[in-house]
């Protein structure tokens, strides 16, 4: 847990960030006296008590930095009783929806075209619910592949509709790069106001006058969206820009970036966003 090992661990994390599913740390932060007593009973470990003391100090100094090194969850056990009572339970990632078998209606970039979305849902047999959202035929679910915002004439209405369908359990939604850029702008991050973002910001500002704070509600909704979904026993994977086979069902910053932007050059632009290859070339 010394600084040099911490740097090496962070470097290893960065290299393996695609293959790590959801990295957690279990820390045995036990009393030094207990460690000293147990070490004395190990005939093959012939060193003085200062080694345990130094290791204990290094451990406690490093605890505060574990989350910055990429550990999503940190569990600290501080006594022998906590260690004995601990139980490790594997939980599936949020993108694991293999138990969902559809049928699915996969809906591409809506880009604020609310009226056209309603027309499409109606043609697919969805019915308007008293709550305002549209309910699918029995057994079906909509899957929105992101880019709900920008360009179209009714952007807030699209986001609200999709948000309510997801909340009601009638739809899944993954984020698109336009959605994330809008979210960053709402949160005050520096982004380029291009490619229809100006339309989103203007429309949400007007919409907020009757639905106070909806811009931030929409941004929070986008922030909680999962990068991609693995459905139907792994036979269907849904992402906005694409998903390599080795990334499917995994969770990391690089997986999320690929889902949003597709293949990138490895460079970032002046706003810190990945530079994409020209996929249309």
Secondary structure, DSSP 4 states (H G I P E B T S, - for coil): --HHHHHHHHHHHHHTTTT-SS-EEEEE---HHHHHHHHHT-TT----HHHHHHHHHHHHHHGGGTGGGT-SEEEEE-SHHHHHH--------TTEETT----EEEE---TT-HHHHHHHHHHTT-EE-TTSSEEPSTT-EEEE-S--SSSSS-HHHHHHHHHHHHHTTSEEE---HHHHHHHHHHTT------TTHHHHHHHHHHHTTTSTTHHHHHHHHHHTS-SEEEEGGGTEEEESS---GGGTT--SHHHHHHHHH-SEEEEE-TTSPEEEP-TT-
